[in-house]
Amino acid sequence: MPLTWTMNHDRKLIIVTATGSLAKPDLASYMAGVMREGGKGYRVLFDLTAAQVELSANDLKGISQEVQSRRGAAASYGAIALVVKSEAEREMAGFFAKRTNRSRLCKLFDTLEKASAWLEQPKE
């Protein structure tokens, strides 16, 4: 599986690592796993630096809509930090972040350290 993750319930944080070819079914499995494991609304550090993202614009729209729909009436949902390496991934992740930012903070980074530091800062 191209996605592995660890969930820290005490810190309300999920760290996801993508490797190899990443497609829509992989993300659907991840999102179902998060729900099953009780991580809805947690902050997410998503490392895409070792992945080849194979998602269309429609796939990204659908995933963004799913993320937004899961928010429901909750006042606060954890931010999403996306770590990308290539320009193509930056474009795809930027498209997703722009759409997702409507309901949940989502930002791109070029290192895990920067992404992690941003996630630890209080958000308004």
Backbone atoms as SQL, in Angstrom:
CREATE TABLE atoms (id INTEGER PRIMARY KEY, chain TEXT, resi INTEGER, resn TEXT, atom TEXT, x REAL, y REAL, z REAL);
INSERT INTO atoms VALUES
  (1, 'A', 1, 'MET', 'N', 0.850, -1.191, 0.000),
  (2, 'A', 1, 'MET', 'CA', 0.000, 0.000, 0.000),
  (3, 'A', 1, 'MET', 'C', 0.886, 1.240, 0.000),
  (4, 'A', 2, 'PRO', 'N', 0.599, 2.204, -0.848),
  (5, 'A', 2, 'PRO', 'CA', 1.447, 3.396, -0.932),
  (6, 'A', 2, 'PRO', 'C', 1.277, 4.381, 0.225),
  (7, 'A', 3, 'LEU', 'N', 0.277, 4.174, 1.086),
  (8, 'A', 3, 'LEU', 'CA', 0.078, 5.079, 2.219),
  (9, 'A', 3, 'LEU', 'C', 0.229, 4.325, 3.536),
  (10, 'A', 4, 'THR', 'N', 1.056, 4.874, 4.405),
  (11, 'A', 4, 'THR', 'CA', 1.139, 4.382, 5.777),
  (12, 'A', 4, 'THR', 'C', 0.917, 5.580, 6.688),
  (13, 'A', 5, 'TRP', 'N', 0.367, 5.331, 7.848),
  (14, 'A', 5, 'TRP', 'CA', 0.139, 6.439, 8.771),
  (15, 'A', 5, 'TRP', 'C', 0.208, 5.965, 10.207),
  (16, 'A', 6, 'THR', 'N', 0.529, 6.941, 11.065),
  (17, 'A', 6, 'THR', 'CA', 0.476, 6.741, 12.505),
  (18, 'A', 6, 'THR', 'C', -0.455, 7.803, 13.062),
  (19, 'A', 7, 'MET', 'N', -1.194, 7.415, 14.068),
  (20, 'A', 7, 'MET', 'CA', -2.173, 8.317, 14.660),
  (21, 'A', 7, 'MET', 'C', -1.860, 8.463, 16.146),
  (22, 'A', 8, 'ASN', 'N', -1.671, 9.701, 16.591),
  (23, 'A', 8, 'ASN', 'CA', -1.429, 9.981, 17.991),
  (24, 'A', 8, 'ASN', 'C', -2.681, 10.646, 18.545),
  (25, 'A', 9, 'HIS', 'N', -3.461, 9.858, 19.298),
  (26, 'A', 9, 'HIS', 'CA', -4.725, 10.374, 19.821),
  (27, 'A', 9, 'HIS', 'C', -4.508, 11.457, 20.878),
  (28, 'A', 10, 'ASP', 'N', -3.448, 11.337, 21.664),
  (29, 'A', 10, 'ASP', 'CA', -3.183, 12.352, 22.689),
  (30, 'A', 10, 'ASP', 'C', -2.897, 13.710, 22.060),
  (31, 'A', 11, 'ARG', 'N', -2.148, 13.715, 20.961),
  (32, 'A', 11, 'ARG', 'CA', -1.779, 14.965, 20.290),
  (33, 'A', 11, 'ARG', 'C', -2.754, 15.340, 19.179),
  (34, 'A', 12, 'LYS', 'N', -3.714, 14.465, 18.888),
  (35, 'A', 12, 'LYS', 'CA', -4.671, 14.667, 17.794),
  (36, 'A', 12, 'LYS', 'C', -3.927, 14.980, 16.500),
  (37, 'A', 13, 'LEU', 'N', -3.015, 14.069, 16.157),
  (38, 'A', 13, 'LEU', 'CA', -2.138, 14.245, 15.010),
  (39, 'A', 13, 'LEU', 'C', -2.002, 12.938, 14.243),
  (40, 'A', 14, 'ILE', 'N', -2.084, 13.052, 12.922),
  (41, 'A', 14, 'ILE', 'CA', -1.860, 11.915, 12.030),
  (42, 'A', 14, 'ILE', 'C', -0.668, 12.269, 11.152),
  (43, 'A', 15, 'ILE', 'N', 0.287, 11.338, 11.061),
  (44, 'A', 15, 'ILE', 'CA', 1.428, 11.513, 10.170),
  (45, 'A', 15, 'ILE', 'C', 1.300, 10.461, 9.075),
  (46, 'A', 16, 'VAL', 'N', 1.197, 10.937, 7.828),
  (47, 'A', 16, 'VAL', 'CA', 0.970, 10.062, 6.680),
  (48, 'A', 16, 'VAL', 'C', 2.191, 10.132, 5.766),
  (49, 'A', 17, 'THR', 'N', 2.632, 8.962, 5.308),
  (50, 'A', 17, 'THR', 'CA', 3.734, 8.890, 4.355),
  (51, 'A', 17, 'THR', 'C', 3.245, 8.164, 3.109),
  (52, 'A', 18, 'ALA', 'N', 3.430, 8.817, 1.977),
  (53, 'A', 18, 'ALA', 'CA', 3.053, 8.222, 0.689),
  (54, 'A', 18, 'ALA', 'C', 4.317, 7.814, -0.048),
  (55, 'A', 19, 'THR', 'N', 4.308, 6.589, -0.587),
  (56, 'A', 19, 'THR', 'CA', 5.443, 6.111, -1.377),
  (57, 'A', 19, 'THR', 'C', 4.907, 5.438, -2.636),
  (58, 'A', 20, 'GLY', 'N', 5.665, 5.542, -3.704),
  (59, 'A', 20, 'GLY', 'CA', 5.245, 4.900, -4.954),
  (60, 'A', 20, 'GLY', 'C', 4.064, 5.610, -5.584),
  (61, 'A', 21, 'SER', 'N', 3.319, 4.871, -6.358),
  (62, 'A', 21, 'SER', 'CA', 2.181, 5.404, -7.099),
  (63, 'A', 21, 'SER', 'C', 0.988, 5.604, -6.164),
  (64, 'A', 22, 'LEU', 'N', 0.475, 6.831, -6.120),
  (65, 'A', 22, 'LEU', 'CA', -0.647, 7.179, -5.245),
  (66, 'A', 22, 'LEU', 'C', -1.856, 7.553, -6.091),
  (67, 'A', 23, 'ALA', 'N', -2.957, 6.810, -5.916),
  (68, 'A', 23, 'ALA', 'CA', -4.175, 7.037, -6.698),
  (69, 'A', 23, 'ALA', 'C', -5.371, 7.224, -5.763),
  (70, 'A', 24, 'LYS', 'N', -6.480, 7.583, -6.337),
  (71, 'A', 24, 'LYS', 'CA', -7.701, 7.879, -5.581),
  (72, 'A', 24, 'LYS', 'C', -8.125, 6.749, -4.642),
  (73, 'A', 25, 'PRO', 'N', -8.101, 5.476, -5.055),
  (74, 'A', 25, 'PRO', 'CA', -8.500, 4.412, -4.120),
  (75, 'A', 25, 'PRO', 'C', -7.618, 4.350, -2.864),
  (76, 'A', 26, 'ASP', 'N', -6.354, 4.705, -3.007),
  (77, 'A', 26, 'ASP', 'CA', -5.453, 4.724, -1.848),
  (78, 'A', 26, 'ASP', 'C', -5.904, 5.771, -0.833),
  (79, 'A', 27, 'LEU', 'N', -6.286, 6.935, -1.326),
  (80, 'A', 27, 'LEU', 'CA', -6.756, 8.002, -0.437),
  (81, 'A', 27, 'LEU', 'C', -8.100, 7.652, 0.187),
  (82, 'A', 28, 'ALA', 'N', -8.959, 6.985, -0.567),
  (83, 'A', 28, 'ALA', 'CA', -10.254, 6.550, -0.023),
  (84, 'A', 28, 'ALA', 'C', -10.037, 5.562, 1.123),
  (85, 'A', 29, 'SER', 'N', -9.094, 4.628, 0.965),
  (86, 'A', 29, 'SER', 'CA', -8.785, 3.670, 2.029),
  (87, 'A', 29, 'SER', 'C', -8.232, 4.379, 3.262),
  (88, 'A', 30, 'TYR', 'N', -7.354, 5.343, 3.026),
  (89, 'A', 30, 'TYR', 'CA', -6.793, 6.116, 4.141),
  (90, 'A', 30, 'TYR', 'C', -7.896, 6.845, 4.902),
  (91, 'A', 31, 'MET', 'N', -8.768, 7.529, 4.170),
  (92, 'A', 31, 'MET', 'CA', -9.822, 8.302, 4.824),
  (93, 'A', 31, 'MET', 'C', -10.773, 7.391, 5.607),
  (94, 'A', 32, 'ALA', 'N', -11.073, 6.231, 5.074),
  (95, 'A', 32, 'ALA', 'CA', -11.912, 5.267, 5.794),
  (96, 'A', 32, 'ALA', 'C', -11.190, 4.781, 7.053),
  (97, 'A', 33, 'GLY', 'N', -9.873, 4.550, 6.946),
  (98, 'A', 33, 'GLY', 'CA', -9.091, 4.121, 8.105),
  (99, 'A', 33, 'GLY', 'C', -9.066, 5.167, 9.203),
  (100, 'A', 34, 'VAL', 'N', -8.948, 6.429, 8.825),
  (101, 'A', 34, 'VAL', 'CA', -8.962, 7.512, 9.808),
  (102, 'A', 34, 'VAL', 'C', -10.289, 7.521, 10.562),
  (103, 'A', 35, 'MET', 'N', -11.372, 7.365, 9.853),
  (104, 'A', 35, 'MET', 'CA', -12.694, 7.334, 10.496),
  (105, 'A', 35, 'MET', 'C', -12.801, 6.124, 11.430),
  (106, 'A', 36, 'ARG', 'N', -12.355, 4.992, 10.963),
  (107, 'A', 36, 'ARG', 'CA', -12.426, 3.752, 11.743),
  (108, 'A', 36, 'ARG', 'C', -11.590, 3.861, 13.023),
  (109, 'A', 37, 'GLU', 'N', -10.440, 4.531, 12.929),
  (110, 'A', 37, 'GLU', 'CA', -9.536, 4.633, 14.069),
  (111, 'A', 37, 'GLU', 'C', -9.814, 5.848, 14.960),
  (112, 'A', 38, 'GLY', 'N', -10.850, 6.609, 14.654),
  (113, 'A', 38, 'GLY', 'CA', -11.245, 7.725, 15.510),
  (114, 'A', 38, 'GLY', 'C', -10.409, 8.981, 15.355),
  (115, 'A', 39, 'GLY', 'N', -9.861, 9.211, 14.167),
  (116, 'A', 39, 'GLY', 'CA', -9.008, 10.381, 13.955),
  (117, 'A', 39, 'GLY', 'C', -9.674, 11.526, 13.222),
  (118, 'A', 40, 'LYS', 'N', -10.978, 11.512, 13.100),
  (119, 'A', 40, 'LYS', 'CA', -11.684, 12.583, 12.382),
  (120, 'A', 40, 'LYS', 'C', -11.362, 13.938, 13.019),
  (121, 'A', 41, 'GLY', 'N', -10.920, 14.880, 12.185),
  (122, 'A', 41, 'GLY', 'CA', -10.645, 16.231, 12.657),
  (123, 'A', 41, 'GLY', 'C', -9.249, 16.453, 13.191),
  (124, 'A', 42, 'TYR', 'N', -8.420, 15.415, 13.226),
  (125, 'A', 42, 'TYR', 'CA', -7.059, 15.580, 13.717),
  (126, 'A', 42, 'TYR', 'C', -6.214, 16.388, 12.728),
  (127, 'A', 43, 'ARG', 'N', -5.157, 17.003, 13.241),
  (128, 'A', 43, 'ARG', 'CA', -4.172, 17.651, 12.372),
  (129, 'A', 43, 'ARG', 'C', -3.489, 16.563, 11.551),
  (130, 'A', 44, 'VAL', 'N', -3.081, 16.907, 10.323),
  (131, 'A', 44, 'VAL', 'CA', -2.476, 15.911, 9.440),
  (132, 'A', 44, 'VAL', 'C', -1.188, 16.462, 8.827),
  (133, 'A', 45, 'LEU', 'N', -0.141, 15.670, 8.945),
  (134, 'A', 45, 'LEU', 'CA', 1.123, 15.935, 8.260),
  (135, 'A', 45, 'LEU', 'C', 1.224, 14.883, 7.166),
  (136, 'A', 46, 'PHE', 'N', 1.110, 15.312, 5.918),
  (137, 'A', 46, 'PHE', 'CA', 1.028, 14.401, 4.780),
  (138, 'A', 46, 'PHE', 'C', 2.283, 14.552, 3.930),
  (139, 'A', 47, 'ASP', 'N', 3.150, 13.540, 3.990),
  (140, 'A', 47, 'ASP', 'CA', 4.427, 13.564, 3.277),
  (141, 'A', 47, 'ASP', 'C', 4.268, 12.893, 1.911),
  (142, 'A', 48, 'LEU', 'N', 4.336, 13.706, 0.856),
  (143, 'A', 48, 'LEU', 'CA', 4.202, 13.212, -0.514),
  (144, 'A', 48, 'LEU', 'C', 5.527, 13.201, -1.267),
  (145, 'A', 49, 'THR', 'N', 6.642, 13.392, -0.565),
  (146, 'A', 49, 'THR', 'CA', 7.922, 13.563, -1.237),
  (147, 'A', 49, 'THR', 'C', 8.438, 12.301, -1.930),
  (148, 'A', 50, 'ALA', 'N', 7.956, 11.128, -1.537),
  (149, 'A', 50, 'ALA', 'CA', 8.413, 9.878, -2.160),
  (150, 'A', 50, 'ALA', 'C', 7.310, 9.229, -2.995),
  (151, 'A', 51, 'ALA', 'N', 6.310, 10.007, -3.369),
  (152, 'A', 51, 'ALA', 'CA', 5.171, 9.458, -4.112),
  (153, 'A', 51, 'ALA', 'C', 5.107, 10.012, -5.527),
  (154, 'A', 52, 'GLN', 'N', 4.498, 9.226, -6.386),
  (155, 'A', 52, 'GLN', 'CA', 4.128, 9.695, -7.711),
  (156, 'A', 52, 'GLN', 'C', 2.606, 9.810, -7.681),
  (157, 'A', 53, 'VAL', 'N', 2.128, 11.024, -7.588),
  (158, 'A', 53, 'VAL', 'CA', 0.701, 11.271, -7.435),
  (159, 'A', 53, 'VAL', 'C', 0.008, 11.127, -8.784),
  (160, 'A', 54, 'GLU', 'N', -0.948, 10.221, -8.832),
  (161, 'A', 54, 'GLU', 'CA', -1.697, 9.958, -10.056),
  (162, 'A', 54, 'GLU', 'C', -3.175, 10.289, -9.841),
  (163, 'A', 55, 'LEU', 'N', -3.437, 11.578, -9.709),
  (164, 'A', 55, 'LEU', 'CA', -4.789, 12.061, -9.455),
  (165, 'A', 55, 'LEU', 'C', -5.165, 13.091, -10.502),
  (166, 'A', 56, 'SER', 'N', -6.395, 13.028, -10.950),
  (167, 'A', 56, 'SER', 'CA', -6.892, 14.023, -11.896),
  (168, 'A', 56, 'SER', 'C', -7.468, 15.208, -11.121),
  (169, 'A', 57, 'ALA', 'N', -7.763, 16.278, -11.828),
  (170, 'A', 57, 'ALA', 'CA', -8.407, 17.435, -11.196),
  (171, 'A', 57, 'ALA', 'C', -9.741, 17.024, -10.584),
  (172, 'A', 58, 'ASN', 'N', -10.488, 16.154, -11.267),
  (173, 'A', 58, 'ASN', 'CA', -11.762, 15.681, -10.721),
  (174, 'A', 58, 'ASN', 'C', -11.554, 14.850, -9.458),
  (175, 'A', 59, 'ASP', 'N', -10.497, 14.033, -9.430),
  (176, 'A', 59, 'ASP', 'CA', -10.181, 13.274, -8.219),
  (177, 'A', 59, 'ASP', 'C', -9.917, 14.224, -7.061),
  (178, 'A', 60, 'LEU', 'N', -9.108, 15.259, -7.314),
  (179, 'A', 60, 'LEU', 'CA', -8.771, 16.225, -6.266),
  (180, 'A', 60, 'LEU', 'C', -9.999, 16.987, -5.791),
  (181, 'A', 61, 'LYS', 'N', -10.880, 17.349, -6.707),
  (182, 'A', 61, 'LYS', 'CA', -12.127, 18.023, -6.325),
  (183, 'A', 61, 'LYS', 'C', -12.956, 17.127, -5.418),
  (184, 'A', 62, 'GLY', 'N', -13.079, 15.859, -5.795),
  (185, 'A', 62, 'GLY', 'CA', -13.863, 14.915, -5.006),
  (186, 'A', 62, 'GLY', 'C', -13.293, 14.698, -3.616),
  (187, 'A', 63, 'ILE', 'N', -11.989, 14.568, -3.529),
  (188, 'A', 63, 'ILE', 'CA', -11.337, 14.367, -2.232),
  (189, 'A', 63, 'ILE', 'C', -11.508, 15.607, -1.363),
  (190, 'A', 64, 'SER', 'N', -11.346, 16.774, -1.964),
  (191, 'A', 64, 'SER', 'CA', -11.536, 18.022, -1.231),
  (192, 'A', 64, 'SER', 'C', -12.973, 18.135, -0.715),
  (193, 'A', 65, 'GLN', 'N', -13.936, 17.783, -1.542),
  (194, 'A', 65, 'GLN', 'CA', -15.336, 17.825, -1.111),
  (195, 'A', 65, 'GLN', 'C', -15.581, 16.862, 0.043),
  (196, 'A', 66, 'GLU', 'N', -14.963, 15.688, -0.024),
  (197, 'A', 66, 'GLU', 'CA', -15.098, 14.710, 1.057),
  (198, 'A', 66, 'GLU', 'C', -14.517, 15.261, 2.356),
  (199, 'A', 67, 'VAL', 'N', -13.346, 15.867, 2.288),
  (200, 'A', 67, 'VAL', 'CA', -12.727, 16.460, 3.474),
  (201, 'A', 67, 'VAL', 'C', -13.638, 17.541, 4.047),
  (202, 'A', 68, 'GLN', 'N', -14.173, 18.391, 3.191),
  (203, 'A', 68, 'GLN', 'CA', -15.044, 19.473, 3.644),
  (204, 'A', 68, 'GLN', 'C', -16.339, 18.935, 4.251),
  (205, 'A', 69, 'SER', 'N', -16.895, 17.884, 3.660),
  (206, 'A', 69, 'SER', 'CA', -18.165, 17.349, 4.157),
  (207, 'A', 69, 'SER', 'C', -18.016, 16.684, 5.516),
  (208, 'A', 70, 'ARG', 'N', -16.853, 16.201, 5.814),
  (209, 'A', 70, 'ARG', 'CA', -16.629, 15.546, 7.101),
  (210, 'A', 70, 'ARG', 'C', -16.535, 16.531, 8.249),
  (211, 'A', 71, 'ARG', 'N', -16.345, 17.787, 7.932),
  (212, 'A', 71, 'ARG', 'CA', -16.227, 18.784, 8.985),
  (213, 'A', 71, 'ARG', 'C', -17.528, 18.916, 9.762),
  (214, 'A', 72, 'GLY', 'N', -18.641, 18.875, 9.085),
  (215, 'A', 72, 'GLY', 'CA', -19.922, 19.012, 9.761),
  (216, 'A', 72, 'GLY', 'C', -20.027, 20.336, 10.479),
  (217, 'A', 73, 'ALA', 'N', -20.549, 20.309, 11.709),
  (218, 'A', 73, 'ALA', 'CA', -20.752, 21.528, 12.486),
  (219, 'A', 73, 'ALA', 'C', -19.614, 21.787, 13.467),
  (220, 'A', 74, 'ALA', 'N', -18.558, 21.015, 13.399),
  (221, 'A', 74, 'ALA', 'CA', -17.455, 21.191, 14.346),
  (222, 'A', 74, 'ALA', 'C', -16.837, 22.579, 14.196),
  (223, 'A', 75, 'ALA', 'N', -16.555, 23.199, 15.320),
  (224, 'A', 75, 'ALA', 'CA', -15.998, 24.549, 15.305),
  (225, 'A', 75, 'ALA', 'C', -14.521, 24.548, 14.917),
  (226, 'A', 76, 'SER', 'N', -13.818, 23.489, 15.244),
  (227, 'A', 76, 'SER', 'CA', -12.384, 23.480, 14.993),
  (228, 'A', 76, 'SER', 'C', -11.956, 22.132, 14.438),
  (229, 'A', 77, 'TYR', 'N', -11.285, 22.197, 13.340),
  (230, 'A', 77, 'TYR', 'CA', -10.720, 20.996, 12.732),
  (231, 'A', 77, 'TYR', 'C', -9.248, 21.230, 12.535),
  (232, 'A', 78, 'GLY', 'N', -8.475, 20.180, 12.708),
  (233, 'A', 78, 'GLY', 'CA', -7.035, 20.299, 12.582),
  (234, 'A', 78, 'GLY', 'C', -6.595, 20.673, 11.180),
  (235, 'A', 79, 'ALA', 'N', -5.502, 21.376, 11.124),
  (236, 'A', 79, 'ALA', 'CA', -4.936, 21.808, 9.851),
  (237, 'A', 79, 'ALA', 'C', -4.297, 20.631, 9.124),
  (238, 'A', 80, 'ILE', 'N', -4.104, 20.807, 7.820),
  (239, 'A', 80, 'ILE', 'CA', -3.455, 19.810, 6.979),
  (240, 'A', 80, 'ILE', 'C', -2.199, 20.437, 6.387),
  (241, 'A', 81, 'ALA', 'N', -1.054, 19.789, 6.609),
  (242, 'A', 81, 'ALA', 'CA', 0.217, 20.233, 6.031),
  (243, 'A', 81, 'ALA', 'C', 0.639, 19.209, 4.984),
  (244, 'A', 82, 'LEU', 'N', 0.825, 19.659, 3.754),
  (245, 'A', 82, 'LEU', 'CA', 1.223, 18.795, 2.646),
  (246, 'A', 82, 'LEU', 'C', 2.679, 19.077, 2.294),
  (247, 'A', 83, 'VAL', 'N', 3.517, 18.052, 2.337),
  (248, 'A', 83, 'VAL', 'CA', 4.931, 18.212, 2.015),
  (249, 'A', 83, 'VAL', 'C', 5.151, 17.608, 0.631),
  (250, 'A', 84, 'VAL', 'N', 5.603, 18.454, -0.293),
  (251, 'A', 84, 'VAL', 'CA', 5.774, 18.029, -1.683),
  (252, 'A', 84, 'VAL', 'C', 7.184, 18.337, -2.162),
  (253, 'A', 85, 'LYS', 'N', 7.589, 17.625, -3.204),
  (254, 'A', 85, 'LYS', 'CA', 8.942, 17.796, -3.731),
  (255, 'A', 85, 'LYS', 'C', 8.938, 18.349, -5.153),
  (256, 'A', 86, 'SER', 'N', 8.183, 17.745, -6.039),
  (257, 'A', 86, 'SER', 'CA', 8.231, 18.148, -7.446),
  (258, 'A', 86, 'SER', 'C', 7.246, 19.276, -7.748),
  (259, 'A', 87, 'GLU', 'N', 7.489, 19.951, -8.853),
  (260, 'A', 87, 'GLU', 'CA', 6.599, 21.037, -9.287),
  (261, 'A', 87, 'GLU', 'C', 5.210, 20.498, -9.618),
  (262, 'A', 88, 'ALA', 'N', 5.134, 19.317, -10.217),
  (263, 'A', 88, 'ALA', 'CA', 3.837, 18.724, -10.555),
  (264, 'A', 88, 'ALA', 'C', 3.029, 18.442, -9.292),
  (265, 'A', 89, 'GLU', 'N', 3.676, 17.890, -8.279),
  (266, 'A', 89, 'GLU', 'CA', 2.982, 17.633, -7.010),
  (267, 'A', 89, 'GLU', 'C', 2.573, 18.940, -6.350),
  (268, 'A', 90, 'ARG', 'N', 3.433, 19.954, -6.462),
  (269, 'A', 90, 'ARG', 'CA', 3.102, 21.260, -5.885),
  (270, 'A', 90, 'ARG', 'C', 1.838, 21.827, -6.533),
  (271, 'A', 91, 'GLU', 'N', 1.724, 21.688, -7.845),
  (272, 'A', 91, 'GLU', 'CA', 0.531, 22.176, -8.539),
  (273, 'A', 91, 'GLU', 'C', -0.716, 21.426, -8.090),
  (274, 'A', 92, 'MET', 'N', -0.634, 20.095, -8.029),
  (275, 'A', 92, 'MET', 'CA', -1.795, 19.303, -7.606),
  (276, 'A', 92, 'MET', 'C', -2.159, 19.584, -6.155),
  (277, 'A', 93, 'ALA', 'N', -1.149, 19.611, -5.288),
  (278, 'A', 93, 'ALA', 'CA', -1.400, 19.869, -3.873),
  (279, 'A', 93, 'ALA', 'C', -1.936, 21.285, -3.671),
  (280, 'A', 94, 'GLY', 'N', -1.433, 22.239, -4.440),
  (281, 'A', 94, 'GLY', 'CA', -1.927, 23.610, -4.354),
  (282, 'A', 94, 'GLY', 'C', -3.388, 23.713, -4.755),
  (283, 'A', 95, 'PHE', 'N', -3.770, 22.989, -5.784),
  (284, 'A', 95, 'PHE', 'CA', -5.172, 22.953, -6.225),
  (285, 'A', 95, 'PHE', 'C', -6.045, 22.401, -5.102),
  (286, 'A', 96, 'PHE', 'N', -5.604, 21.290, -4.485),
  (287, 'A', 96, 'PHE', 'CA', -6.340, 20.688, -3.376),
  (288, 'A', 96, 'PHE', 'C', -6.420, 21.648, -2.191),
  (289, 'A', 97, 'ALA', 'N', -5.279, 22.256, -1.831),
  (290, 'A', 97, 'ALA', 'CA', -5.240, 23.157, -0.682),
  (291, 'A', 97, 'ALA', 'C', -6.166, 24.351, -0.873),
  (292, 'A', 98, 'LYS', 'N', -6.159, 24.908, -2.058),
  (293, 'A', 98, 'LYS', 'CA', -7.020, 26.065, -2.334),
  (294, 'A', 98, 'LYS', 'C', -8.491, 25.703, -2.151),
  (295, 'A', 99, 'ARG', 'N', -8.877, 24.555, -2.634),
  (296, 'A', 99, 'ARG', 'CA', -10.275, 24.117, -2.500),
  (297, 'A', 99, 'ARG', 'C', -10.612, 23.754, -1.053),
  (298, 'A', 100, 'THR', 'N', -9.673, 23.149, -0.354),
  (299, 'A', 100, 'THR', 'CA', -9.918, 22.678, 1.014),
  (300, 'A', 100, 'THR', 'C', -9.892, 23.817, 2.016),
  (301, 'A', 101, 'ASN', 'N', -9.103, 24.848, 1.748),
  (302, 'A', 101, 'ASN', 'CA', -8.982, 25.979, 2.668),
  (303, 'A', 101, 'ASN', 'C', -10.313, 26.665, 2.943),
  (304, 'A', 102, 'ARG', 'N', -11.296, 26.389, 2.148),
  (305, 'A', 102, 'ARG', 'CA', -12.619, 26.985, 2.384),
  (306, 'A', 102, 'ARG', 'C', -13.195, 26.528, 3.724),
  (307, 'A', 103, 'SER', 'N', -12.810, 25.331, 4.164),
  (308, 'A', 103, 'SER', 'CA', -13.373, 24.814, 5.404),
  (309, 'A', 103, 'SER', 'C', -12.324, 24.301, 6.393),
  (310, 'A', 104, 'ARG', 'N', -11.091, 24.159, 5.936),
  (311, 'A', 104, 'ARG', 'CA', -10.057, 23.587, 6.798),
  (312, 'A', 104, 'ARG', 'C', -8.692, 24.095, 6.336),
  (313, 'A', 105, 'LEU', 'N', -7.896, 24.630, 7.255),
  (314, 'A', 105, 'LEU', 'CA', -6.580, 25.146, 6.885),
  (315, 'A', 105, 'LEU', 'C', -5.750, 24.055, 6.223),
  (316, 'A', 106, 'CYS', 'N', -5.143, 24.399, 5.107),
  (317, 'A', 106, 'CYS', 'CA', -4.324, 23.459, 4.352),
  (318, 'A', 106, 'CYS', 'C', -3.209, 24.252, 3.688),
  (319, 'A', 107, 'LYS', 'N', -1.959, 23.818, 3.904),
  (320, 'A', 107, 'LYS', 'CA', -0.821, 24.588, 3.403),
  (321, 'A', 107, 'LYS', 'C', 0.253, 23.646, 2.874),
  (322, 'A', 108, 'LEU', 'N', 1.015, 24.124, 1.866),
  (323, 'A', 108, 'LEU', 'CA', 2.091, 23.355, 1.251),
  (324, 'A', 108, 'LEU', 'C', 3.435, 23.709, 1.869),
  (325, 'A', 109, 'PHE', 'N', 4.319, 22.693, 1.932),
  (326, 'A', 109, 'PHE', 'CA', 5.669, 22.878, 2.456),
  (327, 'A', 109, 'PHE', 'C', 6.650, 22.076, 1.625),
  (328, 'A', 110, 'ASP', 'N', 7.937, 22.467, 1.723),
  (329, 'A', 110, 'ASP', 'CA', 8.967, 21.720, 1.004),
  (330, 'A', 110, 'ASP', 'C', 9.808, 20.849, 1.931),
  (331, 'A', 111, 'THR', 'N', 9.589, 20.962, 3.259),
  (332, 'A', 111, 'THR', 'CA', 10.286, 20.082, 4.206),
  (333, 'A', 111, 'THR', 'C', 9.322, 19.633, 5.308),
  (334, 'A', 112, 'LEU', 'N', 9.611, 18.463, 5.854),
  (335, 'A', 112, 'LEU', 'CA', 8.820, 17.960, 6.981),
  (336, 'A', 112, 'LEU', 'C', 8.974, 18.858, 8.205),
  (337, 'A', 113, 'GLU', 'N', 10.157, 19.398, 8.389),
  (338, 'A', 113, 'GLU', 'CA', 10.416, 20.244, 9.552),
  (339, 'A', 113, 'GLU', 'C', 9.537, 21.496, 9.536),
  (340, 'A', 114, 'LYS', 'N', 9.468, 22.153, 8.385),
  (341, 'A', 114, 'LYS', 'CA', 8.624, 23.356, 8.272),
  (342, 'A', 114, 'LYS', 'C', 7.154, 23.009, 8.468),
  (343, 'A', 115, 'ALA', 'N', 6.729, 21.909, 7.883),
  (344, 'A', 115, 'ALA', 'CA', 5.329, 21.491, 8.002),
  (345, 'A', 115, 'ALA', 'C', 4.984, 21.177, 9.449),
  (346, 'A', 116, 'SER', 'N', 5.860, 20.453, 10.113),
  (347, 'A', 116, 'SER', 'CA', 5.626, 20.082, 11.506),
  (348, 'A', 116, 'SER', 'C', 5.569, 21.317, 12.405),
  (349, 'A', 117, 'ALA', 'N', 6.479, 22.247, 12.194),
  (350, 'A', 117, 'ALA', 'CA', 6.492, 23.479, 12.987),
  (351, 'A', 117, 'ALA', 'C', 5.193, 24.260, 12.798),
  (352, 'A', 118, 'TRP', 'N', 4.711, 24.345, 11.566),
  (353, 'A', 118, 'TRP', 'CA', 3.461, 25.060, 11.292),
  (354, 'A', 118, 'TRP', 'C', 2.281, 24.386, 11.986),
  (355, 'A', 119, 'LEU', 'N', 2.241, 23.056, 11.954),
  (356, 'A', 119, 'LEU', 'CA', 1.138, 22.337, 12.602),
  (357, 'A', 119, 'LEU', 'C', 1.110, 22.552, 14.097),
  (358, 'A', 120, 'GLU', 'N', 2.275, 22.771, 14.690),
  (359, 'A', 120, 'GLU', 'CA', 2.356, 22.957, 16.149),
  (360, 'A', 120, 'GLU', 'C', 1.938, 24.357, 16.591),
  (361, 'A', 121, 'GLN', 'N', 1.903, 25.312, 15.664),
  (362, 'A', 121, 'GLN', 'CA', 1.515, 26.681, 16.023),
  (363, 'A', 121, 'GLN', 'C', 0.000, 26.744, 16.203),
  (364, 'A', 122, 'PRO', 'N', -0.447, 27.515, 17.193),
  (365, 'A', 122, 'PRO', 'CA', -1.894, 27.698, 17.362),
  (366, 'A', 122, 'PRO', 'C', -2.493, 28.361, 16.127),
  (367, 'A', 123, 'LYS', 'N', -3.675, 27.926, 15.733),
  (368, 'A', 123, 'LYS', 'CA', -4.387, 28.493, 14.582),
  (369, 'A', 123, 'LYS', 'C', -5.621, 29.228, 15.084),
  (370, 'A', 124, 'GLU', 'N', -5.928, 30.306, 14.424),
  (371, 'A', 124, 'GLU', 'CA', -7.126, 31.066, 14.794),
  (372, 'A', 124, 'GLU', 'C', -8.303, 30.616, 13.978);
